[in-house]
């Protein structure tokens, strides 16, 4: 095998674009992007203001309400979703442990962020997934975008978000939503496409319109798969909370980042435990709810 010592330089060193050209191109793109953001800064502020209000409201609601009331509501929601005493008792024990180590307030802040980001991801992902399921052309366009979104390192999301929106809770929230929305889109699309064609033909035979077929047949049958998408969206939101803390998101993510920077092993472990506990609660409750939907669907359409 020949080495570079005996080969022409053009074969050993890839003919890259000159550094000066790359610097000029980068400067042109960066300046143009920043100029565009400055020009539409007022419009951007107006668009994100409702997110700021909603997030602040939910955060105040969670952090200022009596912990007994918050825990009771949480247990009721978990039980209604899972219908499992074991999951409900586990939730009570986990949240009690979080409170005992002094992380209740930070956990409430994280819950507010995850709740808002999940709701936004559902509002964005559900209609896109429905459109993808109804059009192969749209699916062919959206799938590569989702591939890029799911393979892009999570830290990279912070760059355009910070440039456009600055530092704060809302930019972090937007980064979380961008990172967490692909599973919602993919599984909504998959769930609708997996609906049995015989059922769709029966709906057509009864004279159902496309809208009636979608809302009365396809979405109810696809709900277990859609719930799996919501489950994955919640998990990815929790995973992104720590990264988003770099741009101003508080809660457990901020504490974890501080623990990493200051090498506080115990403090970091406790915050990590709280994040894991929340993730397990959401995961078990949403999975149990999805299984109940699946059984109900099988009974009704079986």
N, C-alpha and C positions, 0 to 999 in steps of 0.2 A: 504494500500500500504506500503510495507516494505521500511525502510530508511537505509542509509548506516551505521548507528550506529549498526544495528543488522545483517548486511550482511557481508560476507567475503570481504576482501579488493580487491580481483581480480574482483569482480562483481561491485564494486563502482568506481574503477579507471581503465580506459581502459589500457590494457597492451601495452603501447607504447614502441617503440624502444628507447634505452638509448640515452641520450644527447650526450655522447661521440661518439657513432656510427654515429649519425646524423651529428655531426660536422666533423668527418673524411670523411664521404661520400660527404658532401658539399665541403670540402676543396679539395678533389680529383677531383670532377667535375669542380669546379671553376678554379683550377690550370690547368687542362687539357684544358679547354675552352680557357683560357687566353694564354696558350702556343701555341695552334693551331692558335689563332689570330695573335700572334707575328710571328709565322713561315711564315704565308701567308700575312703579312702586306703589302709587296710590291705589291702583286697581287691585294689585296683589293684596294689599292690606285689607281692602274691603271684602275680598273673596275669603280670606282666612279668618276674618273677625268672628263669624259665627262659630267656627271651630274653637277659637279661643274662649268665647263665652260658654259654650257647652262643656268644654274640658274643665274650665274653672268652676262652673256650677257643680258638676259631678264630683270634682275633687273636694270642694267645700262640703257637699252633702255627705260624702264618705268619711271625711276627717272630723267633721264637727258633730255628727250624729253620735248618740251614746253607743258604745261598743256592743252593749247587750242587744240593742235594736238591730244593728248592722249584722251581728252574728246570727240573730234569730231569722232575719230575712234571708240571709245567705243559706242557712240550713233548710229553710222552707223551699227555696228555689232548687237546691241540690236534691232534696227528697222528691219534689214534683217531677224533676227531670229524670232521676234515676230510679225512683221507687225502690230504693235499696237502703235498708237501715245501716248496713255495714259502711257504705259510702258516706252516709250522713254522719254517723258517729266518727268516722275517720276525719271528716271535714271539721267537726267540732274539736277534736283533739289537736289537729294540725293548727287551726286558727288560734286555739288557746295557747299552744306552745309558742306561736309567733308573738302573741301578746305578752307572754311571760318574759321573753327575752328583750322586750322593749322595742319591737319593730312593727307595732300595730299601725301607727300613723304612716310610716313609709310604705307598708303593705297596702294601705288604703289608696295612697297616691298611685302606686303601681296598678292596682285594680281599676282605678279610674282611667288611666291611660290605655290599658288593655281593653277595657270595655268600649271606649270611644273608638279606638283603632279597629276593633273587631266589627263594630256596627258600620263604620265607614267602608271597611273591606267588603262586607256583605252587600251594602248598597251599591258599590262599584262592581263587585265580582258577579253578583247574581244576574243582572241584565246582560253583561258582556258574555257570560257563559250561556245564557239563553240564546242570544244572537248567534254565537258560535255553533250551537247545536242545530240551529235552523239553517245554517249556510256553510257549506264546505269551503267556499271562497274566503269567508271571514275567518274560519278556523285556520286556513292555510296562511293567512296574514298574521293572526294573533299568536299562533303557536311559537314561531321564532322569537317574537317579542318576549313571551313568557319564558322561553328557554334562556334568553339573555338575562332576564330578571332573576331567575332562580340560580344561575351560575355565577353572577356577578358577586364579588366579595361584598359583604354587608357594609363595610366601612366606606366603600365607594359611593353608596347612596347618600352619604352625608355631604359630599362635595357640592353637587348641584343644589341640594336642599338648603345648605347654609348660604350659598351664593345668592339664591333667589329670596329666601325668607329670613336670613340672618340666624342669630342664636336665640334659642328659647324653647318653650314647651311645644308650640305648634310645629316648628320645623322638625323636631324630634318625632312628633306624632305622625307627620307626613312621611318621614323616612320609614317608620314602623309599618305604616299602611302599604307603602310601595313594596316593602320586603315581604309582607304577609298576604297580599291579595292574590298572587298566582294560584295557590291551591284552591281557593274559592272559585276562581274562574274555571280551572281545569276540571274540578270534580262536579261542578254544576253542568258543564258541557257533557262530561262523561255520563252522569246520571240520567240526563234527558235522552241521550243517544242510546242508552241501554234499555229504555222502555220497550217492552215486547211489541213487535209490529202487529201481532194479532189484536192486541188491545186497541192500538191506534186505528186499525181497520174497523173494529167494532164501533169506535167513537165516530168514525166517518159514516158508517152505515146508519147511525142514529141522527145524522145531520148536524154534528157538532161543527161550529166554526173553528178556524185556527186558534183564536183566542180561548174559546171554551175548551178545546182539546188540550191547550197548554196548561191552563190553570186548574182544570178539573180532572185531567188524566196524567199528563206528563210530569208536572211538578210534584203532585202527591206521590206518584210512584218513584220519583227520583229523590224524595226527601231523605232517605237513609244515606245516599251517596252525598247529597248536599250537606247533611249534618257532618259527614266525615270531612268535607271541605272546611266547614266552620271549625271543627276540632283542630285541623292542621293550621288554620289561620290563627287561632288562639295560641297554639304552641309556638308558632313562628313570631308572633307578637311578643311573647314573653322572652324568647331568645334574643330579640332585637332590642329590648328595653335597656339592656346593659350597654350596648353599642350606642344607642340614642342618648344615653346619659352624657356623652361627650359634647353634645350640643345644647345641653340645658334641661333635659328631662330629669326630674327628681325621682324620689322613691328608692326602691331597692337597687335599681341599676346604678344610681349615683353613689350609693353606699359601697357597692361592689367595686366600682371604679376607684373610689378613694382607698379602699382596702388594698387594691392592687398597687396603686401608686405609693402607698405608705408601708406596704408589706405587713398589713395587719391580718394575720392568718385567721384568728378566731372570729374577728369581726366579718371578714369576707366569707368565712364558712357559714356563719349564722344567716347572713343575707342570701347566700346561695341556697341554704336550706329552705328559707322562706319562699324563694322563687320556685324551687322544686316542689314544695308543698302545694303552692297555688296551681302549678302546672298539672300535678297529679289530680287535684280536685276537679279542675276543668276537664281534664282528659277522661277521667272515670265517669263523671256525670254526663258529658256529651256523648261518650260511647254508649253508655247504658240507654240514653234517650234514643240514639240512633238504632240500637237493637230493638227497642220497643216499637219504633216506627216500622222497622223491617217486618217484625212479626205481625203488626196490624195490617200492613200492606199485603202480606201473604194470606192472611185470613180473609180480607175483603176481596182480593182479586184471585185467590187461589181456587 
